[in-house]
């Protein structure tokens, strides 16, 4: 069928880790072929890797819209929606609390975290 748009509700729910990876690869391929993918999810660790735009809903009302970086930089929005930052972001927030200088720039993805770790190692 070649749909122009696919809407998926919690597509990773119940999948094992390899199933999540396989689904992500399939969705990336379909998106690269021009299909718009809309995903409803609470899996915040996946969002920065795949989303270009994030829409945060609470009780059916849109409370925020932006890039993953814009959304995850707004703790009041996340709290209102009962969401959290990605786990790698939380790690770097904890490192900042331990005295490491993050300049307010927290990684959202594993690749960004790797680059930030290397940057911190080179400073020390």
C-alpha positions in Angstrom: 0.0 0.0 0.0 2.5 3.0 0.1 0.7 5.3 2.5 1.8 8.9 2.7 1.4 8.9 6.5 1.6 6.2 9.2 0.3 6.8 12.7 1.6 4.4 15.4 0.5 4.3 19.0 3.2 3.0 21.4 4.8 0.8 18.7 7.6 -0.4 21.0 5.3 -1.5 23.8 6.0 -5.2 24.6 8.9 -5.5 22.2 12.3 -6.9 23.3 15.4 -4.8 22.7 16.2 -6.3 19.4 12.5 -6.0 18.3 12.8 -2.2 19.1 15.9 -1.9 17.0 14.3 -3.8 14.1 11.2 -1.6 14.3 13.3 1.6 14.4 15.3 0.5 11.3 12.0 -0.3 9.4 10.5 3.1 10.4 13.7 5.0 9.4 13.6 3.2 6.0 10.0 4.1 5.4 10.6 7.7 6.4 13.6 7.9 4.1 11.3 6.7 1.3 9.1 9.7 2.0 6.5 8.3 4.4 5.6 10.6 7.3 5.7 8.7 10.5 3.7 9.9 13.5 4.4 8.1 16.8 2.6 8.4 20.1 5.0 7.2 22.8 6.2 7.7 26.3 9.6 6.2 25.5 11.5 9.4 25.8 14.9 7.7 25.1 13.7 7.0 21.5 12.4 10.5 20.8 15.7 12.4 20.2 16.9 9.7 17.9 13.9 9.8 15.5 11.7 12.8 16.0 12.1 16.0 14.1 9.1 17.6 15.9 7.7 16.8 19.3 4.1 17.5 20.4 3.4 17.2 24.1 -0.2 16.4 25.0 -1.8 16.4 28.5 -5.4 15.4 28.8 -5.8 15.7 25.1 -4.6 19.3 25.0 -1.4 20.4 23.2 0.9 22.1 25.8 4.1 22.3 23.9 5.6 21.8 20.4 9.2 22.0 19.3 12.4 20.0 18.5 13.4 17.3 20.9 16.1 19.7 22.3 13.6 22.5 22.8 11.1 20.2 24.6 13.6 18.4 26.8 15.0 21.7 27.9 11.7 22.6 29.6 11.4 20.8 32.9 8.1 22.4 33.7 6.5 21.0 30.5 8.0 17.5 31.2 6.7 17.6 34.8 3.2 18.7 33.6 3.1 15.8 31.2 4.6 13.3 33.7 7.6 12.8 31.4 11.3 12.8 32.1 14.5 13.6 30.1 16.2 10.8 28.2 18.5 8.7 30.5 21.7 10.0 28.9 20.5 13.5 29.6 19.8 12.6 33.2 23.3 11.1 33.5 24.9 14.4 32.4 22.7 16.4 34.7 23.9 14.3 37.5 27.5 14.8 36.4 26.9 18.6 36.5 25.6 18.2 40.0 28.9 16.5 40.8 30.8 19.6 39.6 31.4 18.9 35.9 30.8 21.9 33.7 28.1 21.1 31.1 27.4 24.8 30.1 23.7 23.8 30.2 24.3 21.7 27.1 23.1 18.1 27.9 23.3 15.3 25.4 20.1 13.7 24.3 21.5 10.7 22.4 24.2 8.1 22.9 26.2 9.7 20.1 26.0 13.1 21.7 26.9 11.6 25.1 30.0 9.9 23.6 31.2 13.3 22.1 30.5 15.0 25.5 32.4 12.4 27.4 35.4 12.8 25.1 35.2 16.5 25.5 35.2 16.2 29.3 38.1 13.8 29.2 40.2 16.1 27.1 39.5 19.0 29.5 40.7 16.9 32.5 
